[in-house]
Each structure stands twice: as structure tokens, then as C-alpha cells.
């Protein structure tokens, strides 16, 4: 199974951008922002298959060579843009286990909701499947950092006594994200505003402790 399908453990070291040159003029952060903004806009308009560096250059007011100096390929540019759309540290620490998990999972739906996900994710996955180096960049740039923050939230839940100490964390991480990705990939059901809440509460039905269940019942039920 591709890493993207389970979403979000330890950050890697590979960067989605090409290494900066040792000499020459410093990078223009404003141009970087313009290129990434143009990439996000075009992904929403034409999707991943229709995205070209030429179109990004025109939209960003720059040139294709200028983009190539920053990102060696269209795929690497898209991965960087997706990192900014999805966030690489999505799960906060609010002191509430189920709240943190819901907020973290919501970022997937927010990033890929509507037509954007269907126009972007399936074709990108096909490229990842055929290119191990590109897949490694994706996992190190987005997948592992996101997964690490959600794993940390689960560990905090165990420390608070909200989750069972023997819970299979990798299985929980896969379960939490897989429903959203499944709906984005196949489009059979919408990614609506309640999906993250419903998924988290369903997972907690099996992983939560009696202490958490009673606490939740007292505060949220009746």
C-alpha cells in the first residue's frame, strides 16, 4: 500500500526542493511564494495531469528556468505545494485527545475536498508508484511529518488515560486517515464537515478507555 493512503512517524531528511546553489544571488522568497501560489491555483483549475511548468511560470510572472532552479521537476513542485496546503504538523495539543485527532484529520478533507482532490491525488499516486525516489520525497516531506504529529497525539491520549495502553498505534493512524483518502480517490461519497468527527469517534469506540467514555458522556451526551 502506498504511504499516502494511510496518512500522516519520524520526519525524514530529503527535501522536496532542489538544493540551493552554493553561490550566486540569494533566493527570492517572494518569487517562491508566487510560484507555489500559482501551482495551488492551477491544481484547483486543471488538476495534476494538466499542470505544466510553463503555465505556472506565466501565472507566477516568472520563467520556466527560474522554476527549474528551485524545483527539478513538476512533481517535486507539486509535493512542496501540497505540503503547504495540507500542513506538515496538522495535529495540535489542546489537552483534549479526540479534539486534537479531529482537528488533525480535518486538514486532509480541507486540502482535498471538492474537485481538487479528485483532480490531483489519483494521478500523483500513479507517479509515486512508478518512481521510488519521488515516493521517498513525498513520504519524507509530507507523510512522515504529518504522521508523527498524530502519533504524538495518540501517545498523549495514552498518558492521560484516554486510550488503551496496548493500542496498536500504527493501525489507529491508518484507520484515522484512510476513510478520507478512500473517498477522495474513488469519489463514491463526499468528504463532508462531519467526516473527521465521525471517523475519530468510531475509532475511539474500540481504542478508548472506560475513563474517557465516561468523561465524554458526562460532557457531551444528554
Backbone as JSON, one array per atom type, in Angstrom:
{
  "sequence": "XXXXXXXXXXXXXXXXXXXXXXXXXXXXXXXXXXXXXXXXXXXXXXXXXXXXXXXXXXXXXXXXXXXXXXXXXXXXXXXXXXXXXXXXXXXXXXXXXXXXXXXXXXXXXXXXXXXXXXXXXXXXXXXXXXXXXXXXXXXXXXXXXXXXXXXXXXXXXXXXXXXXXXXXXXXXXXXXXXXXXXXXXXXXXXXXXXXXXXXXXXXXXXXXXXXXXXXXXXXXXX",
  "N": [[0.85, -1.2, 0.0], [0.52, 2.24, -0.81], [2.23, 4.89, 0.94], [0.76, 7.26, 1.08], [-1.9, 6.59, 1.31], [-2.56, 5.99, 3.92], [-1.93, 8.07, 5.56], [-0.17, 10.42, 7.35], [5.5, 9.44, 11.27], [8.3, 9.61, 11.72], [10.14, 12.45, 10.91], [11.74, 12.74, 7.74], [14.84, 13.31, 5.95], [15.06, 14.15, 3.35], [14.56, 16.69, 0.97], [11.87, 18.33, -0.72], [12.51, 20.22, -2.46], [15.0, 21.3, -4.8], [18.51, 21.34, -3.97], [19.87, 24.39, -2.72], [21.85, 26.65, -4.6], [25.39, 26.99, -4.19], [26.59, 29.38, -4.67], [26.04, 32.72, -6.0], [23.14, 34.84, -6.62], [20.97, 35.42, -3.81], [18.07, 33.4, -2.97], [14.85, 34.48, -3.92], [12.36, 35.02, -1.81], [9.82, 35.96, -2.25], [9.29, 35.31, -4.89], [9.35, 32.54, -4.71], [7.01, 32.17, -3.18], [5.1, 33.19, -4.97], [5.29, 31.32, -7.05], [4.48, 28.93, -5.78], [1.9, 29.64, -5.01], [0.72, 30.03, -7.53], [0.92, 27.41, -8.45], [-0.82, 26.02, -6.69], [-3.25, 27.26, -7.37], [-3.54, 26.52, -10.07], [-3.6, 23.75, -9.86], [-6.1, 23.46, -8.67], [-7.67, 24.36, -10.74], [-7.03, 22.96, -13.19], [-6.08, 20.52, -12.43], [-3.74, 17.9, -11.47], [-2.78, 16.29, -13.73], [-3.04, 18.13, -15.83], [-1.35, 20.19, -15.23], [1.34, 22.32, -16.01], [4.78, 23.35, -16.11], [5.21, 25.57, -17.64], [2.74, 26.91, -17.62], [2.56, 27.49, -14.9], [4.72, 29.24, -14.67], [3.88, 31.41, -16.25], [1.59, 32.22, -14.79], [2.79, 32.92, -12.36], [4.38, 34.97, -13.09], [7.03, 34.62, -13.97], [9.81, 32.66, -15.18], [10.22, 29.46, -16.84], [12.86, 28.32, -16.52], [13.58, 29.63, -14.12], [11.88, 28.42, -12.31], [12.77, 25.79, -12.51], [15.26, 26.03, -11.38], [14.65, 26.04, -8.76], [12.94, 23.86, -8.22], [13.4, 20.65, -9.34], [11.65, 19.23, -10.92], [8.27, 18.98, -12.18], [6.74, 17.32, -10.53], [8.06, 17.45, -8.04], [7.67, 20.12, -7.41], [4.88, 20.14, -7.1], [4.61, 18.45, -4.86], [5.79, 20.03, -2.87], [3.99, 22.18, -2.88], [1.65, 20.85, -2.07], [2.44, 20.15, 0.5], [2.31, 22.63, 1.73], [-0.41, 23.15, 1.46], [-1.67, 21.02, 2.85], [-0.33, 21.03, 5.27], [2.32, 20.18, 7.5], [2.36, 19.56, 10.12], [-0.19, 18.74, 11.42], [-1.73, 18.03, 13.67], [-2.8, 19.31, 16.66], [-2.0, 20.23, 20.13], [-4.22, 20.38, 22.37], [-4.97, 19.53, 24.78], [-7.1, 17.88, 24.74], [-7.94, 14.79, 23.74], [-9.65, 13.58, 21.69], [-10.44, 15.9, 20.4], [-8.02, 16.92, 19.37], [-7.34, 14.91, 17.53], [-9.49, 15.02, 15.73], [-9.18, 17.62, 14.69], [-6.72, 17.3, 13.43], [-7.25, 15.31, 11.43], [-9.16, 16.63, 9.96], [-7.71, 18.37, 8.35], [-6.97, 16.94, 6.09], [-9.35, 16.57, 4.64], [-9.96, 19.27, 4.24], [-7.87, 20.02, 2.57], [-8.18, 18.33, 0.32], [-10.82, 18.36, -0.39], [-13.89, 18.71, -2.33], [-13.5, 19.19, -5.88], [-10.77, 19.33, -6.1], [-9.17, 17.31, -4.86], [-9.84, 14.98, -6.36], [-8.89, 15.72, -8.81], [-6.21, 15.81, -8.4], [-5.01, 13.87, -6.6], [-5.26, 10.99, -7.47], [-3.7, 10.83, -9.89], [-1.23, 11.75, -8.99], [-0.56, 9.75, -7.16], [-0.19, 7.63, -8.92], [2.18, 8.44, -10.17], [3.89, 8.37, -7.95], [3.9, 5.65, -7.42], [5.34, 4.64, -9.55], [7.86, 5.66, -9.27], [10.3, 5.3, -7.15], [12.12, 7.09, -5.9], [10.81, 9.56, -6.01], [8.56, 8.89, -4.51], [9.81, 8.53, -2.06], [10.59, 11.15, -1.48], [8.07, 12.32, -1.17], [7.09, 10.91, 1.09], [8.98, 11.62, 3.04], [8.7, 14.37, 3.09], [5.97, 15.03, 3.51], [4.29, 12.82, 4.41], [5.59, 11.35, 6.65], [6.2, 13.52, 8.54], [3.55, 14.51, 9.06], [2.31, 12.2, 10.07], [3.82, 11.8, 12.36], [3.01, 13.87, 14.1], [0.38, 13.17, 14.64], [0.73, 10.65, 15.77], [2.0, 11.48, 18.12], [-0.14, 12.76, 19.35], [-1.78, 10.56, 19.9], [-0.15, 9.18, 21.7], [-0.12, 11.04, 23.79], [-2.77, 10.79, 24.48], [-2.79, 8.22, 25.54], [-1.14, 8.63, 27.77], [-2.78, 10.32, 29.26], [-4.7, 8.59, 29.99], [-6.82, 8.23, 28.32], [-6.76, 6.56, 26.11], [-6.31, 3.08, 25.4], [-3.49, 1.43, 26.76], [-2.37, -0.64, 25.35], [-2.95, -0.19, 22.74], [-2.74, -0.46, 19.21], [-0.77, 1.59, 17.63], [0.08, 2.17, 14.98], [-1.93, 0.93, 13.48], [-4.15, 2.43, 14.34], [-3.42, 4.97, 13.35], [-3.51, 4.49, 10.59], [-6.24, 3.83, 10.29], [-7.48, 6.23, 11.03], [-6.91, 8.07, 8.98], [-7.49, 6.81, 6.57], [-10.17, 6.67, 5.61], [-10.9, 9.22, 4.63], [-9.03, 9.56, 2.52], [-9.81, 7.4, 0.92], [-12.36, 8.15, 0.08], [-11.7, 10.46, -1.35], [-10.13, 9.4, -3.42], [-11.87, 7.63, -4.8], [-14.34, 8.87, -4.96], [-16.93, 8.12, -4.27], [-18.45, 8.86, -2.1], [-19.08, 11.93, -0.35], [-16.56, 14.13, 1.07], [-17.36, 15.39, 3.82], [-18.22, 17.93, 6.3], [-18.56, 16.59, 8.71], [-17.13, 14.28, 8.6], [-14.47, 13.84, 9.67], [-14.94, 14.02, 12.44], [-16.78, 11.88, 12.77], [-15.22, 9.67, 11.98], [-13.1, 9.72, 13.88], [-14.53, 9.35, 16.29], [-15.61, 6.83, 15.84], [-13.3, 5.23, 15.67], [-12.34, 5.61, 18.26], [-14.24, 4.24, 19.67], [-13.31, 1.67, 19.77], [-10.73, 1.96, 20.78], [-10.63, 3.63, 23.01], [-10.52, 4.2, 26.59], [-12.54, 3.08, 29.46], [-12.57, 5.24, 31.22], [-12.27, 7.52, 29.54], [-14.6, 7.26, 28.02], [-16.64, 7.66, 29.95], [-16.04, 10.24, 30.78], [-16.44, 11.66, 28.38], [-19.16, 11.11, 27.97], [-20.35, 12.45, 30.15], [-19.78, 15.1, 29.53], [-20.65, 15.58, 26.92], [-22.96, 14.2, 26.19], [-26.46, 14.09, 26.49]],
  "CA": [[0.0, 0.0, 0.0], [1.3, 3.46, -0.83], [2.16, 5.61, 2.2], [-0.2, 8.35, 1.08], [-3.24, 6.12, 1.59], [-2.86, 5.91, 5.35], [-1.65, 9.4, 6.01], [0.5, 11.19, 8.38], [6.15, 8.94, 12.23], [9.5, 10.37, 12.02], [10.46, 13.24, 9.74], [12.94, 12.36, 7.02], [15.79, 14.39, 5.69], [15.05, 14.54, 1.95], [13.75, 17.87, 0.71], [11.16, 18.31, -1.99], [13.1, 21.22, -3.32], [16.37, 21.01, -5.15], [19.41, 22.06, -3.09], [20.21, 25.74, -3.11], [23.19, 26.79, -5.15], [26.36, 27.45, -3.2], [26.97, 30.76, -4.95], [25.08, 33.44, -6.81], [22.18, 35.68, -5.91], [20.13, 34.68, -2.87], [16.72, 33.07, -3.39], [13.83, 35.5, -3.69], [11.25, 34.34, -1.14], [8.56, 36.41, -2.86], [9.08, 34.53, -6.09], [8.96, 31.2, -4.25], [5.6, 32.24, -2.79], [4.29, 33.37, -6.17], [5.29, 30.06, -7.79], [3.65, 27.96, -5.05], [0.51, 30.1, -5.12], [0.28, 29.71, -8.89], [0.77, 25.95, -8.53], [-2.06, 25.65, -6.0], [-4.39, 27.73, -8.15], [-3.67, 25.72, -11.29], [-4.05, 22.41, -9.47], [-7.54, 23.54, -8.46], [-8.34, 24.64, -12.01], [-6.81, 21.97, -14.25], [-5.66, 19.26, -11.84], [-2.34, 17.49, -11.61], [-2.39, 15.9, -15.09], [-3.0, 19.28, -16.73], [-0.42, 21.22, -14.74], [2.64, 22.41, -16.68], [5.66, 24.39, -15.57], [5.02, 26.77, -18.45], [1.56, 27.6, -17.11], [2.92, 28.02, -13.58], [5.6, 30.38, -14.89], [3.06, 32.53, -16.7], [0.74, 32.66, -13.68], [3.63, 33.49, -11.3], [5.14, 36.1, -13.61], [8.45, 34.28, -13.99], [10.18, 31.82, -16.31], [10.39, 28.04, -16.54], [14.18, 28.08, -15.91], [13.59, 30.09, -12.72], [11.23, 27.38, -11.52], [13.66, 24.63, -12.53], [16.37, 26.26, -10.44], [14.14, 25.81, -7.41], [12.38, 22.51, -8.18], [13.95, 19.96, -10.51], [10.6, 18.65, -11.74], [6.88, 19.35, -11.88], [6.29, 16.51, -9.41], [8.63, 17.98, -6.8], [6.97, 21.38, -7.15], [3.54, 19.81, -6.59], [4.74, 17.93, -3.5], [6.01, 21.18, -1.99], [2.72, 22.92, -2.79], [0.74, 20.06, -1.25], [2.89, 20.28, 1.89], [1.79, 23.89, 2.25], [-1.87, 23.06, 1.52], [-2.09, 20.06, 3.88], [0.38, 21.24, 6.53], [3.15, 19.04, 7.87], [2.17, 19.33, 11.56], [-1.62, 19.07, 11.46], [-2.45, 17.66, 14.88], [-2.37, 20.2, 17.74], [-2.06, 19.72, 21.52], [-5.15, 21.26, 23.07], [-5.32, 18.9, 26.05], [-8.3, 17.07, 24.5], [-7.49, 13.78, 22.79], [-10.48, 13.46, 20.5], [-10.42, 17.2, 19.7], [-6.77, 17.0, 18.61], [-7.41, 13.97, 16.4], [-10.44, 15.56, 14.76], [-8.56, 18.77, 14.01], [-5.68, 16.81, 12.54], [-7.83, 14.62, 10.29], [-9.89, 17.61, 9.15], [-6.83, 19.02, 7.37], [-6.97, 16.17, 4.84], [-10.55, 16.95, 3.91], [-9.85, 20.66, 3.83], [-6.92, 20.1, 1.46], [-8.58, 17.58, -0.86], [-12.26, 18.38, -0.59], [-14.37, 19.19, -3.61], [-12.88, 18.58, -7.06], [-9.31, 19.43, -6.05], [-8.57, 16.02, -4.56], [-10.04, 14.06, -7.48], [-8.07, 16.17, -9.94], [-4.8, 15.82, -8.04], [-4.46, 12.73, -5.87], [-5.07, 9.73, -8.19], [-2.58, 10.89, -10.83], [0.01, 11.86, -8.22], [-0.28, 8.42, -6.62], [0.35, 6.84, -10.02], [3.58, 8.84, -10.33], [4.63, 7.87, -6.79], [4.03, 4.2, -7.55], [6.32, 4.31, -10.57], [9.13, 6.36, -9.04], [10.64, 5.15, -5.73], [12.77, 8.3, -5.38], [9.76, 10.55, -5.81], [7.77, 8.41, -3.38], [10.58, 8.8, -0.84], [10.48, 12.58, -1.2], [6.73, 12.58, -0.64], [6.95, 10.39, 2.45], [9.83, 12.39, 3.95], [8.27, 15.77, 3.14], [4.59, 15.19, 3.97], [3.71, 11.68, 5.12], [6.19, 11.1, 7.96], [5.96, 14.61, 9.5], [2.15, 14.54, 9.47], [2.04, 11.02, 10.89], [4.48, 11.97, 13.65], [2.22, 14.72, 14.99], [-0.8, 12.42, 15.07], [1.23, 9.64, 16.72], [2.24, 12.18, 19.39], [-1.45, 12.98, 19.97], [-2.22, 9.28, 20.44], [0.66, 8.91, 22.9], [-0.65, 11.9, 24.86], [-4.03, 10.19, 24.91], [-2.45, 7.08, 26.41], [-0.63, 9.19, 29.03], [-3.91, 10.88, 30.0], [-5.64, 7.53, 30.34], [-7.95, 8.25, 27.4], [-6.63, 5.45, 25.18], [-5.72, 1.87, 25.97], [-2.03, 1.39, 26.66], [-1.97, -1.67, 24.4], [-3.48, 0.16, 21.42], [-1.83, -0.56, 18.07], [-0.74, 2.96, 17.13], [0.14, 2.21, 13.52], [-3.26, 0.63, 12.97], [-5.0, 3.59, 14.59], [-3.04, 6.03, 12.42], [-4.05, 4.14, 9.28], [-7.69, 3.92, 10.33], [-7.91, 7.62, 11.15], [-6.77, 8.83, 7.73], [-7.82, 6.05, 5.36], [-11.52, 6.93, 5.1], [-10.88, 10.44, 3.82], [-8.32, 9.29, 1.27], [-10.62, 6.48, 0.12], [-13.44, 8.93, -0.55], [-11.1, 11.35, -2.34], [-9.66, 8.61, -4.56], [-12.93, 6.97, -5.57], [-15.43, 9.81, -5.18], [-18.24, 7.48, -4.11], [-19.14, 9.6, -1.07], [-18.41, 13.22, -0.14], [-15.77, 14.42, 2.27], [-18.14, 16.49, 4.38], [-17.7, 18.55, 7.52], [-18.65, 15.7, 9.86], [-16.4, 13.03, 8.4], [-13.36, 13.69, 10.62], [-15.55, 13.73, 13.74], [-17.36, 10.54, 12.77], [-14.13, 8.69, 11.92], [-12.41, 9.7, 15.16], [-15.39, 8.76, 17.31], [-15.72, 5.4, 15.55], [-12.02, 4.61, 16.07], [-12.25, 5.63, 19.71], [-15.12, 3.21, 20.22], [-12.51, 0.48, 20.01], [-9.42, 2.24, 21.39], [-10.72, 4.45, 24.21], [-10.68, 3.55, 27.89], [-13.79, 3.42, 30.15], [-12.44, 6.59, 31.8], [-12.58, 8.51, 28.52], [-16.01, 7.14, 27.65], [-17.45, 8.29, 30.98], [-15.78, 11.68, 30.73], [-17.1, 12.19, 27.19], [-20.61, 11.04, 28.17], [-20.75, 13.49, 31.07], [-19.61, 16.44, 28.97], [-21.19, 15.77, 25.57], [-24.18, 13.45, 25.94], [-27.55, 14.38, 27.39]],
  "C": [[0.88, 1.24, 0.0], [1.16, 4.22, 0.47], [1.07, 6.66, 2.23], [-1.59, 7.89, 1.5], [-3.56, 6.05, 3.06], [-2.64, 7.19, 6.09], [-1.15, 9.59, 7.4], [1.56, 10.35, 8.93], [7.34, 9.69, 12.19], [9.91, 11.15, 10.78], [11.73, 12.74, 9.07], [13.8, 13.56, 6.72], [15.76, 14.86, 4.26], [14.13, 15.72, 1.74], [13.08, 17.76, -0.63], [11.71, 19.35, -2.94], [14.52, 20.81, -3.67], [17.29, 21.83, -4.27], [19.74, 23.44, -3.62], [21.63, 25.78, -3.66], [24.13, 27.4, -4.12], [26.73, 28.91, -3.43], [25.91, 31.4, -5.81], [24.13, 34.26, -5.96], [21.33, 34.85, -4.96], [18.74, 34.45, -3.44], [15.77, 34.2, -3.03], [12.6, 34.8, -3.1], [9.91, 34.74, -1.75], [8.25, 35.62, -4.13], [8.71, 33.09, -5.74], [7.47, 31.16, -3.92], [4.7, 32.36, -4.0], [4.19, 32.07, -6.96], [4.38, 29.04, -7.1], [2.18, 28.34, -5.09], [-0.06, 29.77, -6.49], [0.05, 28.22, -9.05], [-0.52, 25.5, -7.88], [-3.28, 26.06, -6.81], [-4.61, 26.87, -9.39], [-4.08, 24.28, -10.98], [-5.57, 22.4, -9.27], [-8.3, 23.71, -9.78], [-8.24, 23.5, -13.02], [-6.37, 20.61, -13.72], [-4.2, 18.94, -12.12], [-1.96, 17.08, -13.03], [-2.24, 17.09, -16.03], [-2.01, 20.36, -16.35], [0.88, 21.17, -15.53], [3.47, 23.51, -16.04], [5.51, 25.69, -16.36], [3.83, 27.59, -17.93], [1.84, 28.21, -15.74], [3.77, 29.27, -13.74], [4.81, 31.62, -15.33], [2.23, 33.09, -15.56], [1.56, 33.38, -12.6], [4.43, 34.69, -11.78], [6.64, 35.85, -13.63], [8.72, 33.4, -15.2], [10.32, 30.36, -15.87], [11.79, 27.74, -15.98], [14.26, 28.52, -14.46], [12.94, 29.06, -11.81], [12.14, 26.16, -11.41], [14.85, 24.79, -11.59], [15.94, 25.97, -9.01], [13.62, 24.38, -7.22], [12.78, 21.8, -9.46], [12.87, 19.37, -11.42], [9.24, 19.19, -11.32], [6.38, 18.6, -10.65], [6.79, 17.05, -8.08], [7.99, 19.32, -6.42], [5.6, 21.1, -6.55], [3.62, 19.29, -5.17], [4.97, 19.07, -2.51], [4.73, 21.97, -1.81], [1.72, 22.17, -1.92], [1.13, 20.12, 0.22], [2.36, 21.55, 2.52], [0.26, 23.85, 2.38], [-2.31, 22.2, 2.7], [-1.51, 20.39, 5.25], [1.16, 20.0, 6.89], [3.11, 18.77, 9.37], [0.71, 19.61, 11.9], [-2.3, 18.87, 12.8], [-1.95, 18.46, 16.08], [-2.35, 19.49, 19.09], [-2.92, 20.68, 22.31], [-5.49, 20.72, 24.46], [-6.54, 18.0, 25.94], [-7.98, 16.07, 23.41], [-8.34, 13.73, 21.53], [-10.53, 14.76, 19.71], [-9.18, 17.31, 18.82], [-6.83, 16.12, 17.37], [-8.35, 14.48, 15.32], [-9.82, 16.71, 13.98], [-7.48, 18.32, 13.04], [-6.24, 16.17, 11.28], [-8.59, 15.6, 9.38], [-9.02, 18.25, 8.09], [-6.77, 18.25, 6.06], [-8.17, 16.55, 3.99], [-10.51, 18.38, 3.42], [-8.94, 20.83, 2.62], [-7.48, 19.49, 0.19], [-10.07, 17.55, -1.1], [-12.65, 18.93, -1.96], [-13.7, 18.46, -4.77], [-11.36, 18.56, -7.0], [-8.66, 18.07, -5.84], [-8.66, 15.04, -5.72], [-9.16, 14.44, -8.66], [-6.58, 16.02, -9.67], [-4.3, 14.47, -7.55], [-4.27, 11.46, -6.7], [-3.86, 9.75, -9.13], [-1.24, 11.02, -10.1], [0.41, 10.5, -7.65], [0.32, 7.52, -7.7], [1.82, 7.17, -10.25], [4.43, 8.32, -9.18], [4.89, 6.37, -6.92], [5.12, 3.82, -8.54], [7.69, 4.91, -10.35], [9.48, 6.29, -7.56], [11.31, 6.39, -5.13], [11.75, 9.39, -5.1], [8.88, 10.17, -4.63], [8.48, 8.7, -2.07], [10.52, 10.29, -0.48], [9.13, 12.91, -0.6], [6.62, 12.12, 0.81], [7.78, 11.2, 3.44], [9.33, 13.82, 4.13], [6.9, 15.95, 3.79], [4.15, 14.04, 4.88], [4.28, 11.49, 6.52], [5.98, 12.26, 8.95], [4.52, 14.68, 9.98], [1.84, 13.38, 10.42], [2.65, 11.16, 12.28], [3.64, 12.81, 14.6], [0.97, 14.01, 15.48], [-0.41, 11.29, 16.02], [1.46, 10.28, 18.1], [0.92, 12.42, 20.11], [-1.99, 11.68, 20.57], [-1.45, 8.92, 21.71], [0.23, 9.78, 24.07], [-1.95, 11.34, 25.39], [-3.81, 9.0, 25.82], [-1.99, 7.59, 27.77], [-1.76, 9.76, 29.88], [-4.85, 9.79, 30.5], [-6.86, 7.5, 29.45], [-7.95, 7.05, 26.46], [-5.97, 4.27, 25.86], [-4.21, 1.85, 25.74], [-1.55, 0.37, 25.64], [-2.48, -1.39, 22.98], [-2.39, 0.06, 20.37], [-1.81, 0.81, 17.37], [-0.7, 3.04, 15.62], [-1.22, 1.9, 12.9], [-4.2, 1.8, 13.17], [-4.7, 4.72, 13.62], [-3.6, 5.75, 11.02], [-5.57, 4.3, 9.24], [-8.17, 5.38, 10.32], [-7.9, 8.34, 9.8], [-7.38, 8.14, 6.52], [-9.19, 6.4, 4.78], [-11.55, 8.16, 4.2], [-10.2, 10.2, 2.49], [-9.13, 8.38, 0.35], [-11.72, 7.25, -0.62], [-12.89, 9.88, -1.61], [-10.72, 10.56, -3.6], [-10.8, 8.09, -5.43], [-14.17, 7.83, -5.76], [-16.82, 9.25, -4.97], [-19.1, 8.17, -3.05], [-18.38, 10.9, -0.81], [-17.53, 13.23, 1.09], [-16.42, 15.65, 2.9], [-17.57, 16.94, 5.73], [-17.71, 17.62, 8.72], [-17.76, 14.47, 9.75], [-15.29, 12.83, 9.43], [-13.89, 13.33, 12.01], [-16.06, 12.3, 13.8], [-16.28, 9.46, 12.76], [-13.44, 8.58, 13.27], [-13.26, 9.02, 16.23], [-15.57, 7.26, 17.09], [-14.46, 4.66, 15.97], [-11.91, 4.55, 17.59], [-13.21, 4.63, 20.37], [-14.35, 1.94, 20.54], [-11.25, 0.74, 20.82], [-9.5, 2.99, 22.71], [-10.9, 3.61, 25.47], [-12.06, 3.86, 28.47], [-13.75, 4.81, 30.75], [-12.8, 7.65, 30.77], [-14.06, 8.46, 28.16], [-16.92, 7.84, 28.65], [-17.28, 9.8, 30.95], [-16.51, 12.31, 29.54], [-18.62, 12.2, 27.38], [-21.09, 12.17, 29.06], [-20.72, 14.87, 30.44], [-20.39, 16.65, 27.67], [-22.52, 15.07, 25.32], [-25.25, 13.84, 26.95], [-27.56, 15.81, 27.9]]
}
